[in-house]
């Protein structure tokens, strides 16, 4: 190991969110506003439902 090995690249903790954000921006960038709103609404409701379900299950396990 001479320290000049370029096979490994260090990544920061923000690389994955950065890539996901830009992938979504490219994927949905050309869509009309109403389709973006529906997609964001559906995704947000799934995330909210999952969080509520997780919180309820967590509360049941503690008691």
C-alpha positions in Angstrom: 0.0 0.0 0.0 1.6 3.2 -1.2 -1.3 5.5 -0.5 -2.0 6.2 -4.2 -4.8 3.6 -4.5 -7.8 5.1 -6.3 -10.1 2.0 -6.0 -11.7 3.3 -2.8 -13.6 6.7 -2.5 -14.6 8.2 0.8 -18.2 9.3 0.9 -19.9 11.8 3.2 -23.1 11.1 5.0 -24.9 13.6 2.7 -24.0 11.8 -0.6 -27.1 9.5 -0.6 -29.7 12.2 0.2 -28.0 14.5 -2.4 -28.2 11.8 -5.1 -31.8 10.8 -4.2 -32.9 14.5 -4.3 -31.4 15.0 -7.7 -32.7 11.8 -9.1 -36.2 12.8 -8.0 -35.7 16.3 -9.5 -34.7 14.9 -12.8 -37.5 12.2 -12.8 -40.3 14.6 -11.9 -38.9 17.8 -13.3 -40.8 17.7 -16.5 -44.2 16.7 -15.1 -47.1 19.1 -14.6 -47.6 20.6 -11.2 -50.7 18.6 -10.4 -48.9 15.3 -10.9 -46.1 16.5 -8.6 -48.6 17.5 -6.0 -50.4 14.1 -6.1 -47.1 12.2 -6.0 -45.8 14.2 -3.0 -49.2 13.9 -1.3 -49.2 10.1 -1.7 -45.6 9.7 -0.6 -46.2 12.0 2.4 -49.2 10.1 3.5 -47.4 6.8 3.3 -44.5 8.2 5.4 -46.9 9.7 7.9 -48.9 6.4 8.2 -45.7 4.5 8.7 -44.5 6.9 11.4 -47.8 6.7 13.2 -47.9 2.9 13.0 -44.3 2.7 14.2 -45.1 5.0 17.1 -48.1 3.0 18.2 -46.2 -0.3 18.1 -43.4 1.3 20.0 -45.9 2.4 22.7 -47.4 -1.1 23.0 -44.0 -2.7 23.4 -43.0 -0.4 26.3 -46.1 -1.1 28.4 
